[in-house]
Amino acid sequence: MMKAYEEAVSRMKALSLKGMIQCFDESISEAEREKLSYVGFLNCLLEGEIQYRVKKRFLRNLAGAHFPVKKDIDSFEFGRAKGISKMEVSQLLEFHWLDNRENVLFFGPPGLGKTHLSIGIGIKAIEKGYVVCFERMANLIKLLKTGEVQRSSVFRLNRILKSHLFIIDEIGYTPIEKKEANIFFNLISELYEKTSIMITSNKSFNEWTEMMGDAILTTALLDRLLHHSKVFNLSGESYRIQNLKKEVK
């Protein structure tokens, strides 16, 4: 019996069936307890392998997304920010827009939870099997500027181009030079109708021309972002300011 057990484990290792190895003892116990058939026992092993691979893929894609923090969409306080409802977020989490390569744009002043929303939705997308990348605008510009000379930047940009969803956070918080605006536009053009884009920005549309420094380029950029998109204009008082007021009281 022990020899057969060891041979089975050895063969699982040879086939890299790590999930089966992890659940092997438990599956044997369950088969004996429930008097499972050979097929039932095999199904237990296969289910263990599937769950292992799904979890491993999720953790790998979560790490590859480069989220700065973990944010759970269920912890978002909908009552504080006007402009988006729990129902609308539930609809976003069905990911029909992602399958259709549509964009989602969050606009509004700082402190309303735009980044929280984008990360929370991004994590749910990864759970569903989508490949997601997250970059703050300032770091994205650095990547684009070093994309031809640094291997790490090339690798990251290639992952972005192959992703299902690319989240660009904090557009408008730092000024953009004309050359930077051009390479950013080129990236958006390359992603257009191939990858869904989610952005958060504290700048309204009419402020983007000043931010980008080129009216024609800004119009072309917004044309690509707004085509097939869902736009949410958030308003309200900053979470951080509200919490500060509570602490003062």
PATIVO-364952 format. One line per 2 residues: their letters; for each residue x, y, z of N, C-alpha, C, O. Coordinates in steps of 0.001 Angstrom, whole numbers, plus 500000, padded with zeros to 6 digits. Example, Ala and Ser with C-alpha at 12.3 -4.5 7.8 and 13.67 -1.06 7.14 Angstrom:
REM residues 2
as) 513190,494310,507800,512300,495500,507800,513200,496700,507800,514236,496681,508465 ~ 512850,497750,507080,513670,498940,507140,512900,500030,507870,513409,501138,508039
***
This chain:
REM residues 249
mm) 500839,498784,500000,500000,500000,500000,500866,501254,500000,500635,502187,499231 ~ 501873,501257,500883,502757,502425,500953,503528,502611,499666,503755,503738,499226
ka) 503934,501499,499060,504673,501583,497804,503794,502169,496699,504250,502999,495913 ~ 502547,501740,496642,501614,502265,495639,501369,503760,495856,501281,504540,494908
ye) 501261,504133,497133,501067,505555,497483,502255,506378,496993,502079,507410,496346 ~ 503450,505919,497303,504662,506645,496920,504821,506712,495404,505273,507725,494871
ea) 504454,505645,494714,504528,505645,493246,503541,506658,492661,503853,507359,491698 ~ 502348,506725,493255,501345,507675,492775,501829,509114,492952,501697,509935,492044
vs) 502395,509417,494134,502921,510759,494405,504066,511076,493462,504169,512194,492957 ~ 504922,510102,493225,506057,510290,492324,505588,510627,490916,506160,511496,490257
rm) 504553,509945,490460,504029,510203,489112,503335,511562,489032,503414,512246,488012 ~ 502658,511946,490108,502049,513281,490140,503123,514360,490054,502956,515358,489353
ka) 504224,514153,490771,505342,515099,490714,505919,515166,489309,506239,516250,488821 ~ 506056,514015,488653,506593,513969,487290,505713,514741,486324,506205,515309,485350
ls) 504402,514764,486591,503444,515477,485737,503148,516887,486247,502299,517586,485693 ~ 503858,517308,487316,503657,518641,487919,502217,518865,488369,501676,519959,488211
lk) 501603,517836,488926,500235,517932,489431,500271,518289,490915,499911,517482,491772 ~ 500708,519501,491198,500906,519929,492581,499597,520003,493368,499572,519717,494565
gm) 498526,520382,492701,497234,520443,493370,496760,519070,493803,496193,518904,494883 ~ 496997,518095,492950,496622,516712,493310,497425,516223,494504,496887,515570,495399
iq) 498707,516539,494513,499563,516110,495624,499061,516695,496936,499026,516014,497961 ~ 498668,517987,496891,498214,518656,498118,496923,518046,498662,496728,517978,499875
cf) 496044,517604,497765,494741,517099,498227,494676,515571,498241,493615,515001,498494 ~ 495811,514899,497970,495812,513441,497820,495344,512738,499094,494437,511906,499052
de) 495966,513075,500227,495601,512420,501493,494142,512670,501855,493425,511757,502266 ~ 493714,513919,501697,492328,514268,502029,491350,513536,501108,490291,513091,501549
si) 491713,513413,499818,490842,512725,498857,490737,511240,499166,489672,510643,499010 ~ 491858,510632,499611,491830,509222,500003,490888,509030,501189,490074,508107,501211
se) 491016,509927,502180,490160,509832,503378,488693,509998,503010,487832,509279,503515 ~ 488412,510963,502115,487031,511199,501701,486480,510003,500932,485326,509615,501112
ae) 487314,509425,500074,486880,508263,499286,486542,507093,500198,485560,506389,499964 ~ 487351,506879,501239,487093,505785,502177,485858,506060,503024,485053,505168,503291
re) 485727,507333,503447,484601,507713,504311,483267,507668,503555,482264,507175,504071 ~ 483276,508191,502322,482042,508289,501535,481835,507086,500613,480846,507001,499885
kl) 482802,506153,500666,482749,504966,499792,482591,505377,498321,481715,504882,497611 ~ 483460,506294,497889,483401,506803,496521,483849,505741,495515,484664,504871,495822
sy) 483301,505837,494332,483733,504970,493238,485094,505443,492743,485585,506489,493165 ~ 485697,504672,491851,486977,505090,491281,486840,506431,490565,487715,507291,490660
vg) 485731,506596,489850,485492,507849,489127,485302,509006,490110,485797,510110,489882 ~ 484585,508747,491199,484388,509787,492209,485695,510220,492846,485925,511409,493067
fl) 486559,509238,493142,487880,509533,493706,488716,510351,492725,489392,511304,493112 ~ 488659,509963,491441,489402,510697,490413,488903,512130,490299,489694,513056,490125
nc) 487593,512311,490398,487024,513660,490332,487499,514528,491494,487731,515723,491315 ~ 487644,513945,492674,488169,514686,493833,489579,515188,493543,489913,516340,493823
ll) 490390,514318,492983,491769,514702,492661,491807,515793,491595,492564,516757,491711 ~ 490993,515638,490564,490965,516622,489475,490471,517976,489968,490989,519014,489556
eg) 489465,517972,490853,488955,519227,491404,490029,519924,492235,490160,521148,492190 ~ 490791,519147,492989,491893,519732,493763,492928,520377,492867,493446,521446,493191
ei) 493236,519750,491753,494214,520308,490809,493686,521591,490163,494419,522566,489998 ~ 492405,521570,489801,491795,522753,489182,491813,523930,490146,492196,525037,489768
qy) 491401,523699,491392,491375,524780,492383,492780,525337,492627,492957,526546,492778 ~ 493754,524464,492664,495150,524890,492852,495599,525797,491706,496213,526839,491936
rv) 495291,525396,490477,495718,526182,489317,494995,527520,489226,495593,528530,488855 ~ 493713,527525,489565,492943,528776,489551,493519,529760,490569,493693,530941,490270
kk) 493814,529261,491777,494382,530122,492822,495760,530631,492424,496077,531804,492623 ~ 496577,529744,491861,497920,530126,491443,497873,531193,490352,498643,532153,490387
rf) 496968,531025,489383,496828,532014,488313,496358,533353,488859,496833,534408,488437 ~ 495408,533303,489816,494915,534543,490418,496041,535291,491123,496198,536497,490932
lr) 496826,534585,491935,497917,535232,492671,498981,535775,491716,499539,536847,491952 ~ 499259,535043,490648,500237,535504,489660,499745,536768,488950,500505,537719,488770
nl) 498477,536771,488551,497931,537939,487865,497733,539122,488809,497837,540278,488397 ~ 497445,538826,490081,497315,539901,491074,498658,540598,491259,498721,541826,491320
ag) 499727,539817,491348,501068,540397,491481,501444,541178,490227,502068,542236,490309 ~ 501063,540655,489075,501404,541304,487811,500622,542580,487547,501018,543390,486708
ah) 499508,542766,488259,498700,543978,488060,499402,545223,488594,499200,546325,488083 ~ 500238,545038,489639,500968,546155,490278,500045,547113,491019,500263,548324,490984
fp) 499018,546596,491691,498193,547472,492517,499030,547992,493681,499743,547213,494314 ~ 498962,549294,493979,499758,549838,495093,499259,549378,496457,500035,549259,497405
vk) 497958,549121,496549,497329,548610,497782,496196,547685,497369,495773,547678,496213 ~ 495711,546906,498327,494540,546055,498075,493296,546818,498534,493255,547340,499648
kd) 492295,546876,497675,491035,547523,498012,489878,546598,497643,489773,546125,496511 ~ 489022,546354,498617,487862,545500,498401,486685,546373,497963,486350,547348,498635
id) 486066,546028,496853,484949,546822,496353,483789,546838,497345,483015,547794,497381 ~ 483666,545769,498160,482568,545703,499131,482727,546721,500260,481758,547041,500949
sf) 483953,547231,500450,484178,548205,501520,484021,549652,501039,484198,550588,501818 ~ 483690,549832,499760,483478,551190,499242,482179,551760,499815,481140,551100,499795
ef) 482251,552995,500325,481089,553623,500948,480332,554444,499905,480687,555588,499620 ~ 479292,553845,499347,478554,554481,498250,477823,555744,498685,477615,556646,497874
gr) 477437,555820,499936,476689,556985,500383,477491,558270,500414,476917,559359,500434 ~ 478822,558160,500419,479660,559357,500538,479907,560053,499199,480050,561274,499148
ak) 479956,559283,498132,480260,559852,496816,479007,559844,495942,478387,558800,495744 ~ 478647,560995,495433,477524,561088,494500,478044,560847,493082,479187,561172,492761
gi) 477185,560276,492247,477566,560073,490851,477720,558617,490458,477866,558307,489275 ~ 477690,557716,491435,477752,556288,491132,477000,555527,492216,477127,555825,493404
sk) 476224,554552,491795,475402,553781,492737,475911,552348,492869,476706,551872,492058 ~ 475438,551686,493898,475804,550283,494112,475323,549425,492948,476000,548477,492550
me) 474158,549758,492405,473625,549021,491258,474528,549174,490039,474780,548205,489323 ~ 475010,550385,489806,475887,550619,488653,477211,549859,488787,477736,549339,487803
vs) 477740,549800,490001,478975,549032,490218,478702,547542,490028,479528,546824,489464 ~ 477545,547078,490498,477178,545667,490308,477120,545329,488820,477538,544248,488403
ql) 476604,546255,488033,476553,546046,486582,477951,546023,485975,478226,545239,485067 ~ 478837,546888,486482,480219,546881,485997,480893,545545,486301,481706,545060,485515
le) 480549,544954,487447,481171,543699,487873,480674,542494,487069,481184,541387,487241 ~ 479698,542696,486208,479294,541635,485280,480271,541561,484104,480355,540542,483418
fh) 481011,542659,483881,482125,542745,482929,481726,542565,481458,482533,542135,480634 ~ 480458,542903,481141,480084,542916,479720,480889,543986,478976,481280,543792,477825
wl) 481130,545111,479643,481906,546195,479029,483330,545751,478738,483931,546182,477754 ~ 483866,544895,479590,485234,544404,479393,485280,543434,478212,486216,543460,477414
dn) 484272,542588,478111,484196,541665,476979,484040,542427,475654,484500,541978,474604 ~ 483379,543590,475731,483154,544404,474523,484256,545437,474296,484167,546262,473387
re) 485297,545382,475132,486446,546299,475044,486010,547763,475155,486505,548633,474439 ~ 485077,548007,476067,484647,549370,476365,485487,549936,477507,486147,549190,478231
nv) 485458,551250,477660,486237,551927,478695,485340,552380,479846,484129,552529,479682 ~ 485945,552594,481002,485248,553149,482165,486079,554310,482690,487269,554155,482965
lf) 485452,555474,482829,486167,556686,483230,485542,557257,484497,484337,557502,484551 ~ 486374,557465,485518,485933,558074,486765,486534,559469,486892,487756,559623,486897
fg) 485677,560483,486994,486124,561862,487156,485619,562417,488477,484562,562022,488968 ~ 486390,563340,489046,485952,563978,490278,487124,564452,491110,488259,564050,490856
pp) 486879,565293,492094,487951,565819,492947,488592,564725,493781,488039,563632,493900 ~ 489766,565010,494367,490455,564002,495189,489634,563587,496402,488809,564348,496906
gl) 489879,562362,496857,489304,561905,498117,487923,561299,498046,487285,561102,499080 ~ 487432,560989,496820,486086,560419,496697,486097,558907,496493,485041,558278,496427
gk) 487279,558331,496395,487346,556877,496262,487483,556374,494836,487173,555215,494561 ~ 487944,557227,493916,488094,556803,492517,489123,555676,492396,488911,554699,491677
th) 490231,555829,493105,491267,554785,493077,490750,553513,493738,491006,552411,493251 ~ 490028,553657,494838,489422,552515,495523,488526,551736,494552,488608,550511,494463
ls) 487686,552454,493838,486792,551819,492873,487571,551075,491797,487263,549927,491475 ~ 488582,551737,491245,489331,551134,490134,490074,549880,490580,490090,548882,489860
ig) 490687,549920,491756,491413,548744,492258,490433,547620,492603,490668,546459,492270 ~ 489339,547976,493270,488348,546968,493638,487769,546251,492427,487617,545029,492431
ig) 487448,547018,491395,486923,546430,490153,488014,545613,489462,487745,544545,488913 ~ 489247,546122,489495,490360,545414,488880,490600,544053,489525,490845,543071,488825
ik) 490532,543987,490845,490734,542715,491551,489616,541726,491220,489869,540535,491038 ~ 488386,542223,491145,487269,541350,490765,487456,540821,489341,487114,539674,489051
ai) 488001,541660,488458,488256,541222,487083,489291,540097,487054,489156,539138,486292 ~ 490316,540221,487882,491335,539166,487964,490718,537871,488479,491045,536788,487994
ek) 489829,537980,489459,489145,536791,489975,488361,536081,488871,488206,534860,488894 ~ 487869,536862,487903,487106,536292,486790,488008,535749,485677,487518,535183,484699
gy) 489319,535923,485826,490241,535374,484839,490819,536373,483864,491570,535987,482969 ~ 490489,537668,484010,491028,538693,483117,492434,539110,483565,492771,539035,484746
vv) 493234,539545,482609,494563,540082,482913,494437,541594,483054,493937,542270,482155 ~ 494894,542117,484186,494735,543535,484513,496097,544152,484809,496945,543522,485440
cf) 496305,545379,484354,497492,546154,484700,497061,547488,485283,496090,548094,484828 ~ 497788,547937,486289,497493,549205,486963,498761,550051,486988,499832,549572,487361
er) 498628,551309,486589,499751,552247,486701,499227,553636,487028,498232,554090,486464 ~ 499910,554300,487947,499630,555714,488138,500216,556478,486961,501225,556066,486389
ma) 499590,557583,486600,499982,558316,485402,501454,558719,485442,502148,558615,484431 ~ 501935,559174,486590,503326,559612,486696,504293,558483,486379,505295,558688,485693
nl) 503992,557291,486879,504872,556152,486618,504729,555659,485184,505701,555199,484584 ~ 503519,555754,484631,503311,555350,483240,504158,556195,482303,504739,555673,481352
ik) 504232,557488,482562,505064,558375,481727,506525,557953,481805,507228,557953,480794 ~ 506984,557593,483002,508367,557117,483151,508594,555849,482335,509625,555702,481678
ll) 507629,554939,482379,507737,553701,481603,507825,553991,480113,508645,553410,479402 ~ 506974,554893,479649,506944,555222,478231,508242,555895,477774,508719,555662,476663
kt) 508801,556731,478648,510033,557441,478293,511253,556522,478287,512232,556785,477588 ~ 511190,555432,479076,512343,554518,479159,512080,553206,478428,512861,552260,478531
ge) 510968,553157,477688,510554,551922,477043,511510,551385,475999,511472,550198,475674 ~ 512367,552243,475469,513296,551797,474432,514680,551461,474975,515530,550947,474247
vq) 514903,551752,476250,516259,551560,476781,516321,550643,478004,517375,550076,478291 ~ 515217,550489,478724,515231,549654,479922,514400,548391,479703,513233,548454,479319
rs) 515031,547244,479957,514353,545966,479733,513112,545832,480597,512095,545306,480146 ~ 513186,546308,481847,512037,546198,482749,510846,546996,482217,509699,546568,482345
sv) 511125,548156,481621,510055,548980,481043,509442,548304,479822,508226,548335,479632 ~ 510287,547696,478997,509803,546976,477815,508889,545834,478233,507818,545640,477657
fr) 509322,545075,479248,508531,543948,479737,507174,544426,480250,506144,543819,479954 ~ 507176,545516,481020,505935,546033,481593,504991,546543,480502,503792,546266,480540
ln) 505520,547273,479551,504692,547814,478472,504103,546687,477625,502960,546778,477176 ~ 504868,545641,477408,504342,544493,476658,503195,543834,477403,502214,543407,476794
ri) 503319,543750,478730,502226,543174,479528,500981,544061,479441,499861,543561,479341 ~ 501186,545370,479481,500063,546306,479363,499348,546110,478026,498119,546072,477973
lk) 500119,545986,476956,499537,545835,475621,498770,544524,475468,497862,544432,474641 ~ 499124,543516,476252,498467,542216,476170,497340,542052,477189,496652,541031,477196
sh) 497150,543049,478046,496153,542935,479112,494733,543105,478572,494526,543648,477486 ~ 493764,542632,479351,492352,542846,479018,491880,544206,479528,491028,544851,478916
lf) 492450,544633,480665,492069,545906,481284,493316,546641,481755,494144,546092,482482 ~ 493432,547896,481327,494537,548737,481773,493960,549903,482561,493190,550701,482026
ii) 494334,550002,483838,493850,551065,484713,494925,552145,484826,496055,551870,485228 ~ 494559,553371,484468,495480,554509,484580,494942,555430,485666,493877,556029,485517
de) 495680,555534,486744,495213,556258,487924,495849,557642,488009,497006,557836,487636 ~ 495071,558594,488508,495563,559941,488834,496044,560732,487613,497097,561368,487659
ig) 495282,560692,486538,495581,561565,485402,495223,562998,485790,494102,563278,486213 ~ 496182,563890,485640,495931,565293,485940,496573,565796,487211,496527,566994,487491
yt) 497173,564906,487991,497802,565327,489242,499178,565937,489012,499646,566739,489820 ~ 499828,565563,487915,501141,566131,487591,501115,566649,486164,500459,566055,485309
pi) 501818,567750,485885,501832,568318,484529,502520,567381,483536,503385,566589,483911 ~ 502122,567484,482261,502667,566628,481204,503313,567505,480135,502699,568456,479652
ek) 504525,567191,479777,505188,567907,478691,504632,567429,477352,504020,566364,477266 ~ 504855,568228,476310,504288,567900,474999,504783,566556,474482,504006,565785,473920
ke) 506072,566268,474668,506629,564993,474218,505981,563842,474976,505688,562797,474396 ~ 505755,564037,476280,505113,563008,477097,503667,562794,476658,503173,561667,476627
an) 502996,563900,476318,501610,563804,475847,501538,563002,474547,500598,562236,474334 ~ 502524,563182,473690,502554,562462,472409,502717,560958,472608,502008,560170,471981
if) 503644,560553,473473,503859,559117,473669,502689,558490,474425,502381,557315,474227 ~ 502038,559269,475289,500845,558774,475976,499719,558560,474964,499017,557551,475008
fn) 499559,559512,474063,498542,559382,473011,498813,558154,472139,497883,557438,471768 ~ 500073,557913,471816,500423,556751,470994,500043,555449,471681,499587,554508,471031
li) 500235,555395,473011,499857,554197,473755,498348,553990,473713,497877,552884,473451 ~ 497592,555051,473970,496132,554954,473951,495647,554518,472569,494721,553715,472454
se) 496273,555048,471529,495899,554676,470161,496163,553195,469904,495392,552525,469217 ~ 497265,552694,470468,497609,551288,470271,496647,550364,471022,496356,549257,470570
ly) 496161,550830,472164,495230,550039,472961,493795,550145,472456,492962,549297,472774 ~ 493506,551167,471681,492149,551492,471245,491447,550293,470606,491927,549715,469630
ek) 490295,549935,471188,489441,548845,470732,490104,547470,470811,489600,546501,470243 ~ 491231,547385,471513,491887,546095,471758,491881,545752,473246,491718,544595,473634
ts) 492062,546782,474065,492117,546633,475518,491187,547656,476155,491159,548813,475737 ~ 490434,547244,477153,489606,548206,477883,490502,549076,478760,491472,548597,479347
im) 490165,550352,478838,490933,551300,479638,490028,551871,480731,488899,552280,480462 ~ 490525,551893,481939,489832,552547,483042,490725,553667,483542,491903,553441,483821
it) 490184,554863,483659,490992,555976,484151,490323,556632,485349,489100,556609,485487 ~ 491142,557216,486208,490652,558112,487254,491336,559455,487042,492537,559513,486779
sn) 490578,560517,487156,491154,561844,486924,490440,562892,487764,489230,562823,487976 ~ 491211,563860,488236,490632,564985,488967,490369,566169,488040,489943,567234,488486
ks) 490626,565972,486737,490428,567030,485751,489198,566737,484900,489018,565617,484421 ~ 488354,567750,484715,487213,567593,483823,487690,567659,482371,488825,568055,482105
fn) 486827,567272,481441,487224,567229,480027,487778,568569,479539,488774,568606,478817 ~ 487128,569670,479936,487559,570972,479433,488891,571438,480004,489437,572446,479556
ew) 489424,570707,480996,490740,571027,481558,491854,570183,480944,493034,570430,481193 ~ 491477,569188,480142,492478,568282,479593,493375,568952,478551,494544,568593,478412
te) 492830,569919,477826,493643,570599,476818,494809,571322,477469,495937,571264,476977 ~ 494540,571996,478566,495608,572685,479299,496612,571680,479855,497819,571925,479842
mm) 496105,570544,480345,496976,569522,480917,497879,568906,479850,499067,568696,480090 ~ 497321,568615,478672,498078,567955,477606,498889,568943,476775,499879,568560,476151
gd) 498475,570215,476760,499234,571234,476045,499037,571257,474542,499786,571924,473827 ~ 498025,570528,474048,497798,570476,472595,496324,570169,472360,495853,569080,472688
ai) 495596,571127,471794,494153,570989,471628,493792,569861,470659,492868,569091,470920 ~ 494515,569762,469546,494212,568737,468539,494478,567338,469100,493670,566424,468939
lt) 495630,567193,469761,495982,565901,470340,494980,565516,471425,494580,564355,471515 ~ 494574,566482,472250,493621,566210,473328,492284,565744,472771,491676,564814,473300
ta) 491830,566389,471706,490571,566002,471071,490641,564569,470551,489707,563786,470727 ~ 491758,564237,469908,491936,562884,469373,492019,561854,470505,491502,560743,470383
ll) 492670,562233,471597,492802,561334,472749,491440,561063,473384,491083,559912,473632 ~ 490688,562120,473643,489370,561969,474250,488418,561213,473339,487556,560470,473807
dr) 488578,561408,472025,487742,560693,471068,487908,559180,471238,486931,558434,471175 ~ 489141,558734,471452,489407,557305,471629,488949,556809,472993,488432,555698,473110
ll) 489136,557630,474025,488741,557215,475365,487225,557188,475539,486691,556309,476216 ~ 486534,558142,474931,485095,558272,475127,484285,557376,474202,483114,557104,474467
hh) 484904,556913,473114,484195,556008,472206,483992,554666,472916,484954,554077,473408 ~ 482760,554186,472972,482444,552951,473700,482881,553068,475166,483706,552280,475627
sk) 482341,554034,475891,482780,554222,477276,481605,554468,478214,480515,554862,477800 ~ 481868,554221,479490,480929,554556,480555,481616,555601,481426,482704,555362,481949
vf) 480984,556754,481580,481586,557885,482288,480842,558131,483601,479613,558197,483628 ~ 481600,558265,484678,481025,558551,485997,481666,559824,486548,482878,559882,486754
nl) 480838,560838,486782,481304,562088,487367,480951,562090,488849,479788,562242,489222 ~ 481965,561921,489682,481753,561826,491119,481845,563206,491778,482606,564070,491342
sg) 481069,563387,492813,481119,564643,493569,480877,564333,495042,480388,563262,495400 ~ 481234,565301,495885,481069,565124,497322,482285,565630,498057,483186,566223,497464
es) 482304,565390,499352,483421,565840,500184,484440,564720,500337,484078,563551,500472 ~ 485709,565086,500317,486800,564132,500444,486649,563258,501684,486342,563756,502767
yr) 486869,561944,501521,486855,561031,502660,487855,561474,503718,487566,561457,504915 ~ 489039,561872,503252,490106,562239,504191,489730,563483,504991,490024,563570,506183
iq) 489086,564438,504339,488652,565654,505043,487552,565322,506043,487540,565849,507155 ~ 486628,564450,505649,485557,564047,506561,486120,563344,507796,485676,563597,508916
nl) 487087,562472,507589,487704,561750,508715,488479,562704,509615,488499,562546,510836 ~ 489131,563717,508984,489866,564702,509759,488914,565509,510644,489226,565807,511797
kk) 487749,565858,510089,486768,566606,510862,486285,565802,512065,486066,566348,513146 ~ 486119,564485,511859,485702,563625,512967,486742,563574,514064,486417,563578,515251
ev) 488027,563524,513644,489118,563468,514609,489219,564770,515401,489510,564762,516598 ~ 488971,565908,514702,489017,567217,515357,487917,567328,516403,488120,567882,517484
k) 486737,566786,516059,485620,566847,517011,485930,565992,518240,485115,565911,519158
***
